[in-house]
Amino acid sequence: MKILVTGYNGQLGYDVVRELNLRHIDCKGTDMADFDITNLTDTAEYIKNYSPDEVIHCAAYTAVDKAEDEPELCRRVNVDGSRNIAAACREIGAKMLYVSTDYVYGGRGCEPFEVTDATDPQNVYGRTKLDGEKAVIAELDKYFIVRTSWVFGINGNNFVKTMIKLGSQKDEIKVVCDQIGSPTYTPDLARVICDLIVTDKYGIYHATNENYCSWAEFAEAIMNKANLKAKIIPIPTSEYPSKAKRPLNSRLSKKCLDEIKIERLPSWENALDRYLNELKAVK
């Protein structure tokens, strides 16, 4: 078995490669310097030459607010790039796993979204990720789509690192309290992805750490666990304007993992403890 991983320099791609190496699976992590996913010829040649059995596609345009100003670039990466990879996989008979997002949903209500629920993305990023899903489905029969949320990992910037930095500089931090979801630790998500890719249980899945919280509650936990004194001031989304509309409900149901007997991820609280230990270890 040989696996190609795109987006290796990102949070998730880095940990997917790390997990594959732990399992002694032949793999290669790639990024923009290796080939341009928005170029069909470049993508097809690279993937054909490497000839993987599976491609785990983690690369994406993820700057949610910036995407509102750069919709064409966001679409080229998230839609055209994903279609190019899927087409290359079809040509060589490889499986493909596409990493997607909670932003494909409308964010209304309080119930966790099932994989079968209607999609209704509210911003450019969400629309391009959904169209990327559709591009993969149109090209392939052997595909996995894994929707996740609120990722944090050792390789790159994320909410936890931002809060730790702000918590050491400020006495008070305003954080939104009415957006609810599941923080997801990339090593845990990588484990589920690697469990899934070796099966033939194709389709759409949700994978996040267990339990739900608001961003403010997440920030409060970071302060407490990192022994920082900054006070978290909960505010509604209406008082924290941003270019891109954010979903208030990002809860994702993981019944789909239960159905194929893939173990769910641990709680986000447990994941945060392990992440803070990982951050200490690399200092």
C-alpha positions as CSV (number, residue, x, y, z in Angstrom):
1,M,0.0,0.0,0.0
2,K,1.2,3.5,-1.0
3,I,-0.5,6.7,0.1
4,L,-0.1,10.3,-1.2
5,V,-1.0,13.1,1.3
6,T,-1.6,16.6,0.0
7,G,-1.2,19.6,2.3
8,Y,1.7,18.2,4.3
9,N,2.7,21.6,5.6
10,G,-0.7,22.2,7.1
11,Q,-1.9,21.0,10.5
12,L,-3.8,17.9,9.4
13,G,-1.6,16.8,6.6
14,Y,1.4,16.8,8.9
15,D,-0.3,14.6,11.4
16,V,-1.8,12.3,8.8
17,V,1.7,11.6,7.5
18,R,2.9,11.1,11.1
19,E,0.2,8.6,11.7
20,L,0.9,6.7,8.5
21,N,4.6,6.5,9.4
22,L,3.6,5.2,12.9
23,R,1.7,2.4,11.1
24,H,4.7,1.7,8.8
25,I,2.6,2.5,5.7
26,D,4.5,3.8,2.7
27,C,3.5,7.4,2.2
28,K,4.5,10.8,0.8
29,G,3.5,14.2,2.0
30,T,3.3,16.9,-0.6
31,D,2.6,20.6,-0.7
32,M,2.6,23.5,-3.2
33,A,6.3,23.2,-3.9
34,D,5.8,19.6,-5.2
35,F,2.9,20.3,-7.7
36,D,0.1,22.8,-8.3
37,I,-3.2,21.1,-7.6
38,T,-5.0,23.8,-9.6
39,N,-3.1,22.7,-12.7
40,L,-4.7,19.6,-14.2
41,T,-1.6,18.5,-16.2
42,D,0.8,19.1,-13.3
43,T,-1.5,17.2,-10.9
44,A,-2.1,14.3,-13.2
45,E,1.6,13.8,-14.0
46,Y,2.7,13.9,-10.4
47,I,0.1,11.5,-9.2
48,K,0.6,9.1,-12.1
49,N,4.3,9.1,-11.5
50,Y,4.0,8.4,-7.8
51,S,1.1,5.9,-8.5
52,P,-0.4,5.8,-5.0
53,D,-3.2,3.3,-4.0
54,E,-4.9,6.1,-2.1
55,V,-4.7,9.9,-2.0
56,I,-5.6,11.8,1.3
57,H,-6.4,15.3,0.2
58,C,-5.8,17.7,3.1
59,A,-4.7,20.7,1.0
60,A,-7.2,23.6,0.9
61,Y,-7.8,27.3,0.9
62,T,-8.9,27.8,4.6
63,A,-8.6,31.6,5.2
64,V,-12.4,32.0,5.8
65,D,-12.6,35.8,5.9
66,K,-10.0,36.3,3.2
67,A,-12.0,34.0,0.9
68,E,-14.7,36.6,0.8
69,D,-12.2,38.9,-1.0
70,E,-10.6,36.1,-3.0
71,P,-13.5,33.9,-4.1
72,E,-11.9,32.9,-7.4
73,L,-8.6,31.8,-5.8
74,C,-10.6,30.0,-3.1
75,R,-12.6,28.2,-5.8
76,R,-9.6,27.3,-7.9
77,V,-8.0,25.6,-4.9
78,N,-11.0,24.0,-3.2
79,V,-13.0,23.0,-6.2
80,D,-10.8,22.9,-9.3
81,G,-7.9,21.5,-7.3
82,S,-10.0,18.7,-5.7
83,R,-11.5,17.9,-9.1
84,N,-8.0,17.6,-10.6
85,I,-6.9,15.2,-7.9
86,A,-10.1,13.1,-8.2
87,A,-9.6,12.9,-12.0
88,A,-6.0,11.7,-11.5
89,C,-7.2,9.1,-9.0
90,R,-9.8,7.9,-11.4
91,E,-7.2,7.5,-14.1
92,I,-5.0,5.2,-12.0
93,G,-7.8,3.5,-10.0
94,A,-6.8,5.0,-6.7
95,K,-9.1,5.7,-3.7
96,M,-9.5,9.3,-2.5
97,L,-10.3,10.8,0.8
98,Y,-11.4,14.5,0.8
99,V,-11.3,16.5,4.0
100,S,-14.3,18.8,4.3
101,T,-15.9,21.0,6.9
102,D,-18.9,21.8,9.1
103,Y,-19.3,25.0,7.1
104,V,-21.2,23.1,4.4
105,Y,-24.2,23.3,6.7
106,G,-26.4,26.3,7.4
107,G,-25.6,26.4,11.1
108,R,-29.2,26.7,12.3
109,G,-30.8,24.8,15.2
110,C,-29.2,23.0,18.1
111,E,-29.2,19.3,16.9
112,P,-26.0,17.7,15.5
113,F,-26.0,17.5,11.8
114,E,-26.3,14.0,10.2
115,V,-24.4,13.3,7.0
116,T,-27.7,13.0,5.2
117,D,-29.0,16.5,6.3
118,A,-29.4,19.2,3.7
119,T,-26.4,21.4,3.1
120,D,-26.6,25.2,3.0
121,P,-23.2,26.9,3.2
122,Q,-23.3,30.5,4.3
123,N,-19.9,31.8,3.1
124,V,-17.5,31.5,0.2
125,Y,-15.3,29.0,2.0
126,G,-18.2,26.7,2.8
127,R,-19.6,26.9,-0.7
128,T,-16.3,26.0,-2.3
129,K,-15.7,23.1,0.1
130,L,-19.2,21.7,-0.7
131,D,-18.5,22.1,-4.4
132,G,-15.2,20.3,-3.9
133,E,-17.2,17.4,-2.4
134,K,-19.5,17.4,-5.4
135,A,-16.5,17.4,-7.8
136,V,-15.0,14.4,-6.0
137,I,-18.3,12.5,-6.1
138,A,-18.8,13.2,-9.8
139,E,-15.4,11.8,-10.7
140,L,-15.1,8.8,-8.4
141,D,-16.9,5.8,-7.0
142,K,-14.1,5.0,-4.5
143,Y,-14.2,8.1,-2.3
144,F,-14.4,9.1,1.3
145,I,-15.5,12.6,2.4
146,V,-14.7,13.5,6.1
147,R,-16.3,16.6,7.5
148,T,-14.7,18.0,10.6
149,S,-14.6,21.2,12.6
150,W,-12.4,23.6,14.7
151,V,-9.1,21.8,14.1
152,F,-5.9,22.4,16.1
153,G,-2.5,20.7,15.9
154,I,1.2,21.2,16.4
155,N,2.0,22.3,12.8
156,G,0.6,25.7,12.1
157,N,-1.5,28.4,13.7
158,N,-4.8,27.7,15.4
159,F,-7.2,29.0,18.1
160,V,-5.4,27.4,21.0
161,K,-2.1,29.0,20.1
162,T,-3.8,32.3,19.6
163,M,-5.5,32.1,23.0
164,I,-2.2,31.2,24.7
165,K,-0.5,34.1,23.1
166,L,-3.3,36.6,24.0
167,G,-3.7,35.1,27.5
168,S,-0.1,35.9,28.3
169,Q,-0.4,39.5,27.0
170,K,-3.9,40.6,28.1
171,D,-6.1,40.7,31.2
172,E,-9.3,40.2,29.3
173,I,-10.2,38.5,26.0
174,K,-13.6,38.8,24.2
175,V,-14.6,35.5,22.6
176,V,-17.9,34.6,21.0
177,C,-20.2,32.4,23.0
178,D,-23.1,31.5,20.7
179,Q,-21.2,29.4,18.1
180,I,-21.2,25.8,19.2
181,G,-19.1,23.0,17.9
182,S,-16.3,20.4,18.6
183,P,-12.7,21.4,18.8
184,T,-10.8,18.6,16.9
185,Y,-7.2,17.6,17.6
186,T,-5.4,16.7,14.3
187,P,-3.6,13.5,15.6
188,D,-7.0,12.1,16.7
189,L,-8.6,13.0,13.3
190,A,-5.6,11.6,11.5
191,R,-6.2,8.2,13.3
192,V,-9.8,8.1,12.1
193,I,-8.7,9.0,8.5
194,C,-6.1,6.3,8.5
195,D,-8.6,3.8,9.9
196,L,-11.1,4.7,7.2
197,I,-8.8,4.8,4.1
198,V,-7.9,1.1,4.4
199,T,-11.6,0.1,4.2
200,D,-14.0,0.0,1.3
201,K,-16.7,1.8,3.3
202,Y,-17.0,4.6,0.9
203,G,-19.2,7.7,1.5
204,I,-19.5,10.8,3.7
205,Y,-18.5,10.8,7.3
206,H,-18.2,13.2,10.3
207,A,-15.2,13.1,12.5
208,T,-14.6,15.4,15.4
209,N,-13.5,15.1,19.0
210,E,-16.5,14.2,21.3
211,N,-18.5,16.8,23.3
212,Y,-19.5,20.3,22.3
213,C,-18.6,23.8,23.5
214,S,-18.7,27.4,22.5
215,W,-15.6,29.3,21.5
216,A,-15.7,31.1,24.8
217,E,-15.9,27.9,26.7
218,F,-13.0,26.5,24.7
219,A,-11.0,29.6,25.5
220,E,-11.9,29.4,29.2
221,A,-10.6,25.8,29.2
222,I,-7.4,26.8,27.5
223,M,-6.8,29.5,30.1
224,N,-7.4,27.2,33.0
225,K,-5.4,24.3,31.7
226,A,-2.5,26.5,30.6
227,N,-2.5,28.4,33.9
228,L,-3.1,31.7,32.3
229,K,-4.9,34.5,34.2
230,A,-6.7,36.3,31.4
231,K,-10.4,36.6,31.9
232,I,-12.6,35.4,29.0
233,I,-15.5,37.8,28.3
234,P,-18.3,36.0,26.4
235,I,-19.9,38.0,23.6
236,P,-22.5,37.2,20.9
237,T,-21.5,36.8,17.3
238,S,-23.4,40.1,16.6
239,E,-20.7,41.9,18.6
240,Y,-17.8,40.3,16.8
241,P,-18.4,41.2,13.1
242,S,-16.4,39.4,10.4
243,K,-16.4,39.3,6.6
244,A,-17.6,35.7,6.4
245,K,-20.8,34.6,8.2
246,R,-20.0,31.8,10.7
247,P,-22.5,29.0,11.6
248,L,-23.9,29.2,15.1
249,N,-24.4,25.4,15.1
250,S,-21.4,23.3,14.1
251,R,-22.4,20.2,15.9
252,L,-21.7,17.1,13.8
253,S,-23.2,13.7,14.5
254,K,-20.8,10.8,14.5
255,K,-23.3,8.0,14.2
256,C,-21.8,7.3,10.8
257,L,-18.6,6.1,12.5
258,D,-20.5,3.8,14.8
259,E,-22.2,2.2,11.9
260,I,-18.9,1.0,10.4
261,K,-17.4,0.2,13.8
262,I,-14.7,2.9,13.7
263,E,-13.9,4.2,17.1
264,R,-14.9,7.7,17.9
265,L,-12.3,10.4,18.8
266,P,-11.8,11.1,22.6
267,S,-13.4,14.2,24.2
268,W,-12.1,17.6,23.2
269,E,-11.1,18.2,26.8
270,N,-8.9,15.1,26.8
271,A,-7.5,16.2,23.4
272,L,-6.7,19.7,24.8
273,D,-4.7,18.2,27.7
274,R,-2.6,16.2,25.3
275,Y,-2.1,19.1,22.9
276,L,-0.8,21.4,25.7
277,N,1.6,18.6,26.7
278,E,2.7,18.4,23.1
279,L,3.3,22.1,22.9
280,K,5.4,22.0,26.1
281,A,7.5,19.1,24.7
282,V,8.5,21.1,21.6
283,K,9.5,24.3,23.4
